[in-house]
Amino acid sequence: MSLSEERPRCSRALVAYVLADAGSEGSPGWTHARKSCSFGTVNQIGQSSSESIVTESVAANSRQASKSADGSLYRYVGREFTEVEMEIVRTLCLDPAYPTRASISRALCRSLGWTKPDGGLKDMSARVALAKMAADGLITLPAPTGPQPVPRRHLEATIEEGPVLACSLGELDSVSLVKVDTRSDSATWNELIGRFHYLGYTRASGAQLRYLAISNGRPLGAIGFGAAAWALQDRDTFIGWDAKTRRQRLHLVVGNPRYLILPWVRVPHLASHLLGAVARALPGHWVERYGYAPVLLETFVDVGRYAGTCYKAANWVRVGQTKGRGKLDRNKAYALGVKDIYCYPLSRNFRTKLLGEGNPAS
């Protein structure tokens, strides 16, 4: 049996079975990306006079803003905005120099030093944050200028069940791990998650990669990766993170929010085999798309539904449990189920990289 990344012609006859849950409290399966940002160096080239004033305001008030973090923070797309920063957002929204949502989001990123690991502006995250601020009545945005996308139905039954595939892993002629790059593959992946994963499909923002597993043109399953959970006590203890280091280096952790195996695919050890294959393929694909290599994978397993067998067999490490709280749980209601946290190091010195240069591995 060989493993390749060639793109076979994929049948649309699919029905998915949830093998392992990987979306939970604060997880990347949620709509918002879980990347942290901090004040950075601001490039003032091409800035308008009003934006320069705003930038100077950020620099002058960054220390004050950090001191006011106890009770005056607004949380959007995994980033906390202080009162000072919210005033900057309002100033940009009222500035005629920025007549569109796109220009406001870019100006906001430059003003706050809100950038991706490769130095580019986190423009799309800023647009999502701005839209949610407007929906919450905190700001007023200009009307959209471009055509609005037509909502797509992800639950349409376009996928049909296929014949049973029961054999040993060695009897499979080939297994191809197909990175989702086309609209057709994306529609297939979305429908599988929307119809057959008990957590459903939620459009994610931020960095992400998705894969379909194929054998001789027949689909075997689907797996997705995205931004890591914003804060997990047991994971952060496993790494050795404090809050500041986590904010700076969270992008180096990638979450696994969804994993599916089709119900008629009855191949022992296939699930752990695919986890191993995707762990080898993902770092290179992540570098190609985002310009840096992650060093740790994380996932969640609902203890009331699954035992996490495939993750254990693929050498993922159980590092603890969630607290049963979601990212918006501010009242400690503990309304979500408890889930086991599993991690998979992609580098032997992953702790050194996650702690930052000059910090010893723990």
C-alpha positions in Angstrom: 0.0 0.0 0.0 1.4 3.4 -0.9 0.5 6.8 0.4 0.6 9.6 -2.1 -0.8 13.2 -2.4 -1.8 12.8 -6.0 -5.4 14.0 -6.7 -7.5 11.1 -7.9 -10.9 11.6 -9.3 -13.1 11.6 -6.3 -16.6 10.1 -6.3 -19.4 12.2 -4.9 -21.0 9.1 -3.4 -20.2 9.8 0.3 -21.7 9.5 3.7 -19.7 10.3 6.7 -19.4 8.8 10.2 -18.0 10.8 13.0 -14.9 8.9 14.2 -13.6 11.3 16.8 -14.9 14.6 18.0 -12.4 17.5 18.0 -14.4 20.6 18.6 -15.2 21.9 22.0 -14.8 24.7 24.4 -12.7 27.5 22.9 -11.7 25.2 20.0 -10.9 26.1 16.4 -14.1 24.6 15.2 -15.8 27.7 16.4 -16.3 30.5 14.0 -13.5 32.7 15.2 -9.8 32.2 14.9 -7.9 31.8 18.1 -4.7 33.7 17.4 -3.3 36.3 19.7 -1.9 39.6 18.7 0.1 42.2 20.6 1.3 45.7 19.9 4.0 45.6 17.2 6.1 47.9 15.2 4.0 50.2 13.0 5.0 51.1 9.5 3.8 54.7 8.9 4.6 54.7 5.2 1.5 55.7 3.3 -0.5 56.5 6.4 -2.9 59.4 6.4 -2.4 62.2 9.0 -5.3 60.9 11.1 -4.0 57.4 11.1 -0.6 58.7 12.2 -2.3 60.4 15.1 -4.1 57.2 16.0 -0.8 55.3 15.8 0.8 57.7 18.2 -2.2 57.3 20.5 -1.6 53.5 20.6 2.0 54.0 21.4 1.3 56.5 24.1 -1.4 54.4 25.7 -0.2 50.9 25.3 1.0 50.7 28.9 -2.2 52.3 30.2 -4.2 49.8 28.1 -2.4 46.8 29.5 -3.2 48.1 33.0 -6.9 48.4 32.2 -7.2 44.7 31.1 -9.0 43.6 34.3 -12.4 44.9 33.5 -12.6 46.8 30.2 -11.8 44.3 27.5 -13.8 43.4 24.4 -13.1 39.9 22.9 -13.4 39.4 19.1 -11.8 36.7 16.9 -9.6 35.6 19.8 -8.2 39.1 20.4 -8.9 41.3 23.4 -9.5 45.0 22.6 -9.1 47.6 25.4 -11.2 50.7 25.8 -8.3 52.7 24.3 -8.2 50.4 21.2 -12.0 50.6 20.9 -11.8 54.3 20.7 -9.2 53.9 18.0 -11.7 51.7 16.1 -14.4 54.3 16.4 -12.1 57.1 15.3 -11.2 55.2 12.1 -14.8 54.4 11.4 -15.6 58.1 11.4 -12.6 59.2 9.4 -13.5 60.1 5.8 -10.1 59.0 4.7 -11.3 55.4 5.1 -14.7 55.2 3.3 -14.9 51.4 3.0 -14.8 48.5 5.4 -11.7 47.2 3.7 -9.8 50.4 4.2 -10.9 50.6 7.8 -9.7 47.1 8.5 -6.3 47.7 6.9 -5.8 51.0 8.8 -6.8 49.2 12.0 -4.2 46.5 11.5 -1.5 49.0 10.8 -2.5 51.2 13.8 -2.5 48.2 16.3 0.4 46.4 14.7 -2.0 43.5 14.1 -0.1 41.2 11.8 0.3 37.6 10.9 3.5 35.6 11.6 4.8 36.4 8.1 4.4 40.1 8.7 1.2 40.6 6.6 -1.8 42.4 8.0 -4.5 40.3 9.6 -7.0 42.0 7.4 -9.6 39.2 7.3 -9.6 38.8 11.0 -10.0 42.5 11.4 -13.0 42.6 9.0 -14.7 39.8 11.0 -14.0 41.6 14.3 -15.4 44.9 12.9 -18.5 43.3 11.6 -19.2 41.7 15.0 -18.5 45.0 16.8 -21.1 46.7 14.5 -23.6 43.9 15.2 -23.1 44.5 18.9 -23.8 48.2 18.5 -20.3 49.3 19.4 -19.5 51.0 16.1 -21.1 52.0 12.8 -19.6 50.7 9.6 -20.1 52.0 6.1 -22.4 50.0 3.9 -20.7 47.1 2.0 -19.5 48.2 -1.4 -19.1 44.9 -3.2 -21.6 42.1 -4.0 -22.6 40.1 -1.0 -22.0 36.3 -1.2 -25.1 34.2 -1.5 -25.4 31.9 1.5 -24.7 28.3 0.5 -26.7 25.4 1.8 -24.3 22.9 3.4 -27.0 20.3 4.3 -28.3 19.5 0.9 -28.3 15.8 0.3 -26.0 15.6 -2.8 -23.9 12.8 -1.4 -25.1 9.2 -1.6 -24.0 6.1 0.4 -21.5 3.8 -1.2 -20.9 0.1 -0.9 -19.2 -1.4 2.2 -15.4 -1.5 2.1 -14.2 -4.1 4.6 -10.6 -5.2 4.4 -7.3 -4.9 6.2 -5.2 -1.8 6.0 -2.6 -3.7 3.9 -5.2 -4.8 1.4 -6.0 -1.2 0.4 -4.2 -0.6 -2.9 -3.4 3.0 -2.2 -4.4 5.8 0.2 -4.2 9.4 -1.0 -4.4 12.4 1.3 -5.9 15.2 -0.8 -5.5 18.7 0.4 -8.8 20.6 -0.2 -7.9 23.3 -2.7 -10.8 23.2 -5.2 -14.5 24.4 -4.8 -15.7 20.8 -5.5 -13.6 19.3 -2.8 -14.5 22.1 -0.4 -18.2 21.6 -1.1 -17.8 17.8 -0.4 -15.9 18.5 2.9 -18.4 21.1 4.0 -21.4 18.8 3.3 -19.9 15.9 5.1 -19.3 18.0 8.2 -22.6 19.8 8.0 -24.7 16.7 7.6 -22.9 14.1 9.6 -20.8 15.6 12.3 -22.8 16.1 15.5 -21.3 19.5 16.0 -22.2 20.5 12.4 -20.4 22.8 10.0 -19.3 26.3 11.0 -17.4 28.5 8.6 -14.0 29.2 10.2 -11.8 32.3 9.8 -8.1 32.3 10.2 -5.5 29.8 9.1 -6.8 26.4 8.2 -6.2 23.3 6.1 -8.6 20.5 5.2 -8.1 17.0 3.7 -10.0 14.2 2.1 -8.7 10.7 2.3 -9.2 8.7 -0.9 -8.4 5.1 -2.0 -8.7 4.2 -5.7 -11.1 7.1 -6.3 -13.2 6.1 -3.3 -13.5 8.4 -0.3 -12.4 7.1 3.1 -12.9 10.1 5.3 -12.2 13.8 6.0 -10.1 15.8 8.4 -9.7 19.5 9.2 -7.2 21.7 11.0 -7.4 25.3 12.1 -6.5 27.8 14.9 -5.8 26.4 18.4 -8.0 27.0 21.4 -7.3 30.4 23.0 -6.7 29.2 26.5 -6.6 25.7 28.0 -5.3 25.3 31.5 -4.1 21.7 31.1 -2.6 22.3 27.7 -0.8 25.4 28.8 0.6 23.6 31.8 1.8 20.8 29.5 3.6 23.3 27.4 4.8 25.5 30.3 3.1 28.6 29.0 2.2 31.7 30.9 -0.5 34.1 29.5 2.0 36.4 27.8 4.0 33.7 26.1 0.8 32.0 25.0 -0.5 35.2 23.3 2.8 35.6 21.5 3.2 32.0 20.3 -0.3 30.5 20.0 -0.1 30.5 16.2 2.5 27.6 16.5 -0.2 25.3 17.8 -2.8 24.0 15.2 -6.1 22.5 16.3 -7.9 19.5 14.8 -11.6 20.4 15.0 -13.1 17.6 12.9 -12.3 14.0 12.0 -14.6 11.8 9.9 -14.5 8.2 8.7 -17.2 7.0 6.3 -19.6 4.5 7.9 -19.1 1.8 5.3 -15.3 2.0 5.5 -14.5 -0.8 7.9 -10.7 -0.9 7.9 -9.0 -1.6 11.2 -6.1 0.9 12.0 -7.1 3.2 9.1 -7.9 6.0 11.5 -4.6 6.1 13.3 -2.8 5.6 9.9 -4.4 8.7 8.5 -3.6 10.7 11.6 0.1 9.8 11.1 0.0 10.6 7.4 -1.6 14.0 7.9 0.8 14.9 10.7 3.7 14.3 8.3 2.1 16.3 5.5 0.6 19.2 7.3 3.8 21.1 8.4 5.0 21.5 4.8 1.5 22.5 3.5 1.2 25.0 6.4 4.6 26.6 5.4 3.5 26.8 1.7 0.2 28.5 2.6 1.1 30.6 5.7 4.9 30.9 5.7 5.8 29.2 9.0 5.8 25.7 10.4 3.6 24.8 13.4 5.2 22.7 16.1 2.2 21.1 18.0 -1.2 19.7 17.1 -4.2 19.6 19.5 -7.6 18.0 19.5 -10.6 17.3 21.8 -12.3 14.0 22.4 -15.8 14.0 24.0 -15.5 11.5 26.8 -19.2 10.8 26.7 -19.0 9.6 23.1 -15.5 8.4 22.2 -12.5 6.8 23.9 -9.8 8.5 21.7 -8.5 5.1 20.6 -7.2 6.3 17.2 -5.4 9.3 18.7 -3.7 7.1 21.3 -2.7 4.6 18.6 -1.2 7.5 16.6 0.9 8.5 19.6 -1.0 11.6 20.5 -0.6 12.4 24.2 -3.5 13.0 26.5 -2.6 16.1 28.5 -5.7 16.7 30.5 -9.4 17.8 30.2 -11.4 20.8 29.4 -13.5 22.5 32.2 -16.9 22.3 30.3 -16.9 26.0 29.5 -17.1 27.6 26.1 -15.2 30.7 24.9 -18.2 32.9 25.7 -18.8 31.5 29.2 -18.1 34.5 31.5 -20.4 33.3 34.3 -18.8 29.9 34.9 -22.0 28.1 33.8 -20.1 25.0 32.7 -22.7 24.2 30.1 -20.5 22.1 27.8 -19.5 18.5 28.1 -16.0 17.7 29.5 -13.5 16.6 26.8 -10.1 15.1 26.8 -7.3 17.2 25.4 -4.8 15.4 23.2 -1.6 16.9 21.7 0.9 15.7 19.1 4.4 17.3 18.9 5.6 18.0 15.4 9.1 18.8 16.6 11.3 17.2 19.2 12.1 20.6 20.7 8.5 21.8 20.5 8.6 23.2 24.1 11.7 25.3 23.4 10.0 26.8 20.3 6.7 27.3 22.1 8.4 29.0 25.1 10.5 31.2 22.8 14.2 31.7 22.3 16.1 31.9 25.6 13.6 29.9 27.5 14.6 26.3 28.6 12.5 23.4 27.6 10.4 22.2 30.5 
